[in-house]
Amino acid sequence: MASGQLLRQLIRSGAEGNLEAFKKASEEVIREEREKHHYLLASDLEKILYGRTSVSSQPLVSLVKSVPSDKERGLPLLHIREPLRRMEDLVLSDDNRSLLEEVLQEHHRQEVLKTHGLAPADRLLFCGPPGCGKTLTAEVLASELGLPLAIVRIDSVVSSYLGETAANLRQVLDFVASVPMVALFDEFDALAKERADAADHGELKRVVNAFLQLLDAYHGRSLLVAATNHETILDAAVWRRFDEILLFEPPNLEQLKKLLACKLRGLRREFDVESNDVIKLFKGMSHADVERVLRRSAKEMVLSGQEFLNERHLQSAIRREDARRHRMQRG
């Protein structure tokens, strides 16, 4: 809770109709809450104070219809959808949450930055193993900013025709530059692989060169997010093209507790999500693994006609997950 002095300033300025003083006191309240790590509250207060952008100035249906396509096969180059998940659905490391909050604050207050000749961060690079929250974080960014999420379809962008991949990339960046959105380049390493790799042919090197030039020239209205599971093979010149880099890892024990509490919210259960015995069941799993196990557990509970989730449901789902992982490794 904000200090008594700050609350008095806030109420006094509001009662007197002093908008400037009210805004200044409100910003101080938000700053204090963020310093206390009350990120959700700070973000909500910020949106109340500055207002939240509506989900794109262009209707979603109209936006989907205007998506550019690949000339070779006629496939859409992006998949656009309305983001549903919010900050409370996201479990991150303290460093990543802090960086995410900073990016959101910059975009909520971009008009203030512009008056000082500054711009919000609009190019983020997400690195880390599969299933650790990269795509979910991009969705949450879009949701919190009130923007549509556009997922760049790498299978459509990469063409067998000489020079067509670079042309597709230009179409994508021209499109996202024209309408505000969060554009996610998943499997980014397919477009920005190290050019010194002798195994790659000349066309792929030209694609990397073209993409780097397009990124340098980009001055659009969208937030670009690149995600990769293989950051070690990215071209050395790629890294400096991004304003912020977030490193994603499997959840630690503390994050597992938060993840279980988040995913089991509203579900009746016979165990404590903070129990060490329960937490140990999920040790070493990614965020996606945990979500899959809990979804299976809930299905088993429902189909067996039981009203409460118990550890037996979890253990059964984990055995299935282990078997699934074993099949994947063999394949």
C-alpha positions in Angstrom: 0.0 0.0 0.0 1.3 3.5 -0.8 2.5 5.7 2.0 0.0 7.9 3.9 1.7 11.1 2.6 1.4 9.9 -1.0 -2.3 9.0 -0.5 -3.0 12.4 0.9 -1.3 14.1 -2.1 -3.3 11.8 -4.5 -6.7 12.5 -2.9 -6.0 16.3 -2.4 -5.0 16.8 -6.0 -8.1 14.8 -7.2 -10.4 16.8 -4.9 -9.0 20.1 -6.1 -9.1 19.0 -9.8 -5.4 19.5 -10.2 -4.8 17.0 -13.0 -1.1 17.5 -13.3 -0.5 16.9 -9.6 -2.9 13.9 -9.6 -1.0 12.3 -12.5 2.3 12.9 -10.8 1.1 11.4 -7.5 -0.4 8.5 -9.3 2.9 7.8 -11.1 4.6 7.8 -7.8 2.2 5.3 -6.4 2.8 3.1 -9.4 6.6 3.4 -9.0 6.3 2.4 -5.3 4.2 -0.6 -6.1 6.7 -1.8 -8.7 9.6 -1.4 -6.3 7.7 -3.6 -3.9 7.4 -6.2 -6.7 3.6 -5.7 -6.9 3.9 -6.0 -10.7 0.3 -6.9 -11.5 -1.1 -4.0 -9.4 1.4 -1.6 -10.9 0.5 -2.7 -14.4 -3.2 -2.4 -13.7 -2.8 1.1 -12.2 -0.8 2.1 -15.2 -3.5 1.0 -17.6 -6.1 2.8 -15.6 -4.1 6.0 -15.6 -3.0 6.0 -19.2 -5.8 4.0 -20.7 -5.5 0.7 -22.6 -5.3 0.6 -26.4 -8.2 -1.2 -28.0 -7.4 -4.4 -29.8 -6.1 -2.9 -33.0 -7.5 0.2 -34.7 -8.5 -2.2 -37.5 -11.1 -4.9 -36.9 -9.5 -8.4 -36.5 -11.5 -9.9 -39.4 -10.5 -7.2 -41.7 -6.9 -7.5 -40.6 -6.9 -11.3 -41.2 -8.2 -10.7 -44.8 -5.4 -8.3 -45.6 -2.6 -10.7 -44.5 0.0 -11.0 -47.4 0.6 -14.4 -49.0 3.4 -16.4 -50.5 3.4 -16.1 -54.3 4.7 -19.6 -54.8 1.9 -21.5 -52.9 -0.6 -18.8 -52.0 -0.2 -19.5 -48.3 -0.7 -16.7 -45.7 2.6 -15.4 -44.3 1.1 -14.6 -40.9 -1.5 -16.1 -38.6 -3.4 -13.4 -36.7 -5.4 -14.0 -33.5 -6.7 -12.1 -30.5 -4.6 -12.8 -27.4 -6.5 -14.2 -24.5 -4.0 -14.8 -21.7 -2.9 -12.1 -19.3 0.0 -11.3 -17.0 -1.5 -13.3 -14.2 -1.2 -16.4 -16.4 2.5 -16.0 -16.8 5.2 -17.3 -14.5 8.7 -15.9 -15.2 12.0 -15.3 -13.5 12.3 -12.1 -11.6 14.7 -10.7 -14.3 12.3 -11.5 -17.2 9.3 -10.2 -15.3 11.1 -7.0 -14.6 12.2 -6.6 -18.2 8.6 -7.3 -19.4 7.2 -4.7 -17.0 9.7 -2.2 -18.3 8.7 -2.8 -21.9 5.0 -2.6 -21.1 5.6 0.7 -19.2 7.5 2.1 -22.2 4.6 1.3 -24.5 1.9 2.5 -22.2 3.8 5.8 -21.9 5.3 6.1 -25.4 3.8 9.6 -25.8 5.9 10.8 -22.8 9.0 9.2 -24.4 8.3 10.8 -27.7 8.3 14.3 -26.2 11.9 13.6 -25.2 12.9 12.2 -28.5 12.8 8.6 -27.3 11.0 5.5 -28.4 9.8 2.3 -26.6 11.7 -0.9 -27.1 10.2 -2.5 -30.2 12.5 -5.5 -30.9 12.8 -8.3 -28.4 14.7 -11.6 -28.6 13.5 -14.6 -26.6 16.0 -17.5 -26.2 15.6 -20.8 -24.4 14.5 -24.4 -24.7 11.1 -25.4 -26.0 8.1 -25.2 -23.7 9.5 -22.5 -21.3 7.0 -19.7 -22.1 8.4 -17.8 -25.1 5.2 -17.9 -27.1 3.0 -17.4 -24.1 5.0 -14.3 -23.1 4.5 -12.8 -26.6 0.8 -13.4 -26.3 0.7 -11.8 -22.9 2.6 -8.8 -24.3 -0.1 -8.4 -27.0 -2.9 -8.9 -24.5 -1.5 -6.3 -22.0 -1.0 -3.8 -24.9 -4.4 -4.4 -26.3 -3.0 -5.5 -29.7 -3.5 -8.5 -31.9 -0.9 -11.3 -32.0 0.6 -12.1 -35.4 2.6 -15.3 -35.6 4.9 -15.3 -38.7 4.5 -18.6 -40.5 8.1 -19.6 -41.2 6.9 -22.6 -43.3 5.2 -20.0 -45.7 7.9 -17.4 -45.6 10.8 -19.7 -46.5 10.4 -20.4 -50.3 12.3 -22.7 -52.7 12.3 -20.0 -55.3 15.4 -17.9 -55.6 15.0 -14.6 -53.9 11.4 -15.3 -52.9 12.1 -15.7 -49.1 13.6 -12.2 -48.9 10.5 -10.9 -50.8 8.2 -12.6 -48.3 10.1 -11.2 -45.4 9.7 -7.7 -46.9 6.0 -8.3 -47.2 5.7 -9.4 -43.6 7.7 -6.4 -42.2 5.8 -3.9 -44.5 2.5 -5.4 -43.2 3.3 -5.3 -39.5 4.8 -1.8 -39.9 1.4 -0.5 -41.1 -0.8 -1.7 -38.3 0.1 -2.0 -34.6 0.4 -5.6 -33.4 2.8 -7.9 -31.6 4.6 -9.9 -34.4 6.2 -13.2 -33.3 8.9 -14.7 -35.4 9.0 -18.2 -34.0 11.9 -20.5 -35.0 13.8 -17.3 -35.7 17.1 -19.3 -36.3 15.6 -20.5 -39.6 16.0 -16.9 -40.8 19.1 -15.7 -39.0 21.4 -18.6 -38.9 25.2 -18.0 -38.7 26.4 -17.0 -42.2 29.8 -18.6 -41.6 28.2 -22.1 -41.5 29.9 -23.9 -44.4 27.0 -26.4 -44.6 24.5 -23.8 -45.8 24.2 -22.7 -49.4 24.4 -19.2 -50.8 20.7 -18.5 -50.8 20.4 -18.9 -47.0 23.2 -16.5 -46.6 21.4 -14.0 -48.8 18.3 -14.5 -46.7 20.2 -13.6 -43.5 21.7 -10.5 -45.2 18.3 -9.4 -46.4 16.6 -9.9 -43.1 19.3 -8.0 -41.2 18.9 -5.1 -43.6 15.1 -5.2 -43.2 15.4 -5.1 -39.4 17.8 -2.1 -39.7 15.3 -0.3 -41.9 12.2 -1.1 -39.8 10.5 1.8 -38.2 7.0 0.5 -37.9 4.2 0.6 -35.3 4.4 -3.0 -34.1 6.5 -4.8 -31.5 8.7 -7.4 -33.0 9.4 -10.5 -31.0 11.9 -13.2 -32.3 12.0 -16.5 -30.5 14.5 -19.3 -30.8 15.4 -22.6 -29.2 18.8 -22.5 -30.8 20.4 -19.2 -29.9 23.9 -20.6 -30.3 23.5 -20.9 -34.1 22.3 -17.3 -34.6 24.5 -15.1 -36.7 26.7 -12.9 -34.5 25.3 -9.7 -36.2 21.7 -10.5 -35.1 22.1 -9.8 -31.4 22.7 -6.1 -31.6 19.5 -5.7 -33.7 17.4 -6.2 -30.6 16.6 -3.8 -27.7 16.1 -6.5 -25.1 17.1 -10.1 -24.8 15.1 -12.5 -22.5 16.6 -15.9 -21.5 14.0 -18.5 -20.7 14.7 -21.6 -18.6 12.7 -24.5 -17.1 11.0 -23.3 -13.9 12.9 -23.6 -10.6 11.1 -24.9 -7.5 9.7 -21.5 -6.5 8.4 -20.9 -10.0 6.9 -24.4 -10.0 4.9 -23.5 -7.0 3.6 -20.3 -8.7 2.9 -22.3 -11.9 0.9 -24.9 -10.1 -1.1 -22.3 -8.2 -1.8 -20.5 -11.4 -2.8 -23.5 -13.5 -4.9 -25.1 -10.7 -6.7 -21.9 -9.8 -10.4 -22.6 -9.2 -9.9 -26.4 -9.3 -10.8 -28.3 -6.2 -8.0 -30.6 -5.0 -6.9 -32.8 -2.0 -3.3 -31.5 -1.9 -1.4 -28.3 -1.1 0.3 -26.9 -4.2 3.2 -25.8 -2.1 3.8 -29.3 -0.7 7.3 -30.4 -1.3 6.1 -33.9 -2.2 3.9 -32.4 -4.9 6.5 -30.0 -6.2 9.1 -32.8 -6.6 6.8 -34.6 -9.0 7.3 -31.8 -11.5 11.0 -31.2 -11.0 12.9 -30.9 -14.3 9.7 -30.2 -16.4 9.2 -27.2 -18.7 6.2 -24.9 -18.4 4.5 -26.7 -21.2 5.2 -30.1 -19.6 3.5 -29.0 -16.4 0.5 -27.6 -18.2 0.1 -30.8 -20.2 0.3 -33.0 -17.1 -2.2 -30.9 -15.2 -4.6 -30.9 -18.2 -4.4 -34.7 -18.3 -4.9 -34.9 -14.5 -8.0 -32.8 -14.7 -9.5 -34.8 -17.6 -8.9 -38.1 -15.6 -10.6 -36.5 -12.5 -13.6 -35.5 -14.5 -14.0 -38.7 -16.5 -13.7 -40.8 -13.4 -16.6 -38.9 -11.8 -14.5 -37.4 -9.0 -14.9 -33.9 -7.6 -11.4 -33.4 -6.2 -8.0 -33.6 -7.9 -5.6 -35.8 -6.0 -1.9 -36.9 -6.2 -2.9 -40.2 -7.9 -4.2 -38.2 -10.8 -1.0 -36.3 -11.0 1.2 -39.4 -10.8 -0.9 -41.1 -13.5 -0.5 -38.1 -15.9 3.2 -37.9 -15.1 3.7 -41.6 -16.1 2.0 -40.8 -19.4 4.2 -37.8 -19.9 7.3 -39.8 -19.2 6.2 -42.4 -21.8 5.5 -39.6 -24.3 9.0 -38.2 -23.7 10.6 -41.6 -24.1 8.8 -42.1 -27.5 10.0 -38.7 -28.7 13.6 -39.5 -27.8 13.4 -42.8 -29.6 11.9 -41.1 -32.6 
